[in-house]
Amino acid sequence: MDRTYELISSLSAIPAVSGREDMGIQQLAELCEGYFDSYEITPLGSLIGRINSGIEGAKTLLLDAHLDEVGFLVNEICEGGFLKVVNIGG
């Protein structure tokens, strides 16, 4: 459980505002090193990890997820504690 918590905490801490995921993808690759037999970062910035089953003719399974996150910048704190924000990123 501790390893799972640490992994999720590390993944959540990666700065990856939409359109600026390049730094985050490298950190993700480093975090996932022990989980894949091989991995690559594509020219468009996707991380592809492979785990070989060793079974000839085995079916392929794809797990797909997004790394990017919605980014906001607080530009005003209003009465009552409400925030006015502007988006950042793509």
N, C-alpha and C positions, 0 to 999 in steps of 0.2 A: 504494500500500500504506500509506503514512504517513497518508493521509486516512482510510482505513478503520480503521486502528489508533486514530487520535484519536477517531473517531466511536464506536467500540465502548468505548473507555476512558471517554468522556464519558457514554455511556448507562449504563455499569456504575456510575458514581459518583453517579447520581441517587438521592436518598433517597426510596424509595417503598414503605414498609411497607404491607402489605395493609390497606385501609380508610383509608389516609392518602396517597393518590396525588396529591392536588390540586396540591401544589408540584411534583411530578415531571412531571405532564402539561404544565405550562407550560414547564418546561425542555426537555422533549422537543419541544414545538412550536417553540421557538426553534432547537433543533438541526436540525430538519427543514425549516426555512423554505426553503432553497435547493433542496430536493428535490421540492416539490409546486408545482403551478400555483396551488392554493388549499387552505386547510385551515380546519377549525373545531373548537372544543372544545364538545362537547354538554353539556347541562345535567347529565347523569349522569357527566361527566368523561371521556368517550371522545374520542380524537383521530381525526378523519377527514380524511385527506389525499387530494387528487385530482390525478391527472396526466392531462391530456387528450391523446388520441392525435391528434386532428384528423381522424380517419377516420370518416365517417358510417357508423353501423351497426356500429361495432367492438364486439367482445365486451368485457364488463367482467371485470376480474380483482380479486379481494379478497385482500389480504394481512392476516392477523390475528395479533396478538401481545399478550402481557400485559406490562404495565409493573410491576405490583406484585411484591413479593418477600416471602419469609418472613422475619419479624423475630424475633430472639431477644435476650434480655438475660442475660448471665452473672450468676448470683446466688451461685455458689460455685465455688471452685477446689479440687478434691479431690486427695488423695494420688495421686501418679503423673502429675499434670498433667491429669487428666480434668476436664471442666467440667460443672456443673449449670446448666441454662438454664431460663428461662420464656419463653413466647411473648409477643410484643407485636404489636399490630395486630389485624386482623380475622380 
